[in-house]
Structures are given as structure tokens and as C-alpha cells.
Amino acid sequence: MIKYNLKCECGQNFESWFASSSEYEKLEKKGSLNCVCGKSNNVSKALMSPQVRSKRENVDFKKKVNFYKNLQKKIRELNNLIKENAEYVGDNFASEARSIHYDKKNVRSIYGKATEEETQELIEEGIEVNSVPWVNKNHN
């Protein structure tokens, strides 16, 4: 896990954690970083300085690291549960979800990828969807 100080064009500064620096870069490139104000996705890294920790802060940091490792483990368990009980439909998630919802044929649990726009459209159509964080096996 890595923490970055971020800034938004609206003037808001905030912190956010990422699985890795490459994960941050990927999200930034896709324009998927959103400001805490909720009005912009024009977010970039702010100037950061290295942190020197006291012993107390080191203990707190280790607690946070353990918390995030445990969280990552729980997310992996959820990912595995989904893989075992649903069909992966990849980028066809939105069309498959509509087909199941409207046609009532081949009703099954599915998971896959959808853009924010597709997800919002599904919700507006009354189709139940959930966004689930996905942890790549290669990330530590």
C-alpha cells in the first residue's frame, strides 16, 4: 500500500491510499481519480515530503499496515467467493446484466467490468449492481 497527497482543481487537498504506485498511475491515466468534493476528477499528486516517524508513530504505522494487509486478505477472500459462485463476463457485464434483468432467461450470478457510465445507467434502470474492489494476486 502507498499513500499519496492529492490535489484537485477545486483547491481541495486530501490523502488517498493505493495498492501500488503503478495502480495510482493506471487510475490517473484512466481519469478514475475523483476529488473528495465529488465535483471533479481532475486530480493529481501534490507536493509531498518524506515522513520521519517516532517510535510511537512507528507502532501506529505498523498497526495501519497490519490493518491494510488484513483488509487486502478479506478482499481476496471476497474475490474468491465471487469467482467460485458467479460467471465472469468481462467487458460484456452491462449487456449481460440487462439480458438477465429484462429477458429473465439464463438467470445467474455474473461479474465483470463496467465503466462508471454503464454502472450508473444500470442503476437508473433498476438493475442491482455492486462495485467490488478487486485485488490482483501479484500485488502484495
C-alpha positions, 0 to 999 in steps of 0.5 A: 500500500502507498499513500499519496497527497492529492490535489484537485482543481477545486483547491481541495487537498486530501490523502488517498491510499493505493495498492501500488504506485503503478495502480495510482498511475493506471487510475490517473491515466484512466481519469478514475481519480475523483476529488473528495468534493465529488465535483471533479476528477481532475486530480493529481499528486501534490507536493509531498515530503518524506515522513520521519516517524517516532517510535510511537508513530512507528507502532501506529504505522505498523498497526495501519499496515497490519490493518491494510494487509488484513483488509487486502486478505478479506478482499481476496477472500471476497474475490474468491467467493465471487469467482467460485459462485458467479460467471465472469463476463468481462467487458460484456457485464452491462449487456449481460446484466440487462439480458438477465434483468429484462429477458429473465432467461439464463438467470445467474450470478455474473461479474465483470467490468463496467465503466462508471457510465454503464454502472450508473445507467444500470442503476437508473434502470433498476438493475442491482449492481455492486462495485467490488474492489478487486485485488490482483494476486501479484500485488502484495 
